[in-house]
Amino acid sequence: MRVAVAYEAEKPLVLEDVPQPAVGPRDVLVRIRASGICHTDLTVINGLSPLPLPTVPGHEACGVVEEVGAEVRRVRVGDRVLASVSPACGSCWWCINGMSNHCELGGPVKAKLRFTLPDGRQAPAVCGCGTFAEAMVVDEASVIAVQTDLPDEHLALIGCGVTTGLGAALITAGVTPGSSVAVIGCGGVGQSVIQGARIAGAATIIAIDLSAGRRETSLLAGATHVIDPAEGDPVAQVRDLTAGRGVDYSFEVVGLPALMVQAFNMARAEGAVTLVGMPAKDATLTLPAISAIFSGKRIAGSVVGGAQILRDMPRFIRLAESGRLDLSSMVSNKISLDEINDGIALLNRAEGIRTVIV
């Protein structure tokens, strides 16, 4: 099977023919039909993540089950499935207590060495999936069977970006009707935060991004205002739009500490600050202690949007089927696996919303 391998940080991926990984008792072999290129993959490829190289990137995908291990109960051969950025076994303490985004299988599943490379080295897969490939072998906890007519390139996005962004708005932050929202970073996840805020009934949704194209798409997704941070202090611009108070809910969806501080500063007193973006492994966040305490602001990290994938991914699919969630506007480019490095270059340049390998 053909896979794209990240051997060295900031170097092009290499397409390799490797043996199909063995299907263990709890494993599922999935023929991949579509895979989104996510900013988390870029973080790994650029060597900014704690994940070791070499590895096979990709974790946002859909496909069809071709083989299952003897102990697999969640899916069957022929099922159409989503790959999940976060496994959920359904039986550990975290899953039982409504926090499957912290499932105890997360570490072991993501660290497993799946691929034998041509030079004999063993390589893991990003998030335990490795969807920049013709097929993947994953633990059954990382796949969810779905029944929908959504096209592959739309459905794949629910595996990570859409769920992370929608969940950040609807679950982690709990955006309320009539409220005000600011979103810093309007790529695939940021667009999903915007749509989540719209679905929740926010009255004011402010999209902040350097890219004119992404600002324009944000207006189509539900933003009521857009801000170009190159034209002046975005915190001041947000306060000008909110009677000087700041927004009820702010979201940082890039992963840069400086922008996290901006998100904190543009939230009103007693507001909610939600941190969604994937930071570099050595990044640190510093906030003024007095303001952090006496402003009463709530700061929350959002892991997979706080979503419980067995419950929420089917709900998000229904939102898309009903037309309330627009997935088509998020797919900017469709490429083949042979064009993977072109797709990564588009993301590096912040061009478009989501590039999908089909």
Buried (B, 14 or more C-beta within 10 A) or exposed (E): BEBBBBBEEEEBBBBBEBEBBEBBEBBBBBBBBBBBBBBBBBBBBBBBBEBEBBBBBBBBBBBBBBBBBEEBEBBEEEBBBBBBBBBBBBEBEBBEEEBBBBBBBBEEBBEBEBBBBEEEEEBBBBBBBBBBBBBBBBBBBBBBBBEBEBBBBBBBBBBBBBBBBBBBBBBBBBBBEEBBBBBBBBBBBBBBBBBBBBBBEBEBBBBBBEBEBBBBBBBEBBBBBBBBBEEEBBBEBBBEBBEEEBBBBBBBBBBBBEBBBBBBBBBBEEBBBBBBBBBBEEEEBEBEEEEEEEBEBEBBEBBBBBBBBBEBBBBBBEBBEEEEBBBEBBBBBBBEBEBBBEBBEBBEEBBBBBBBBB
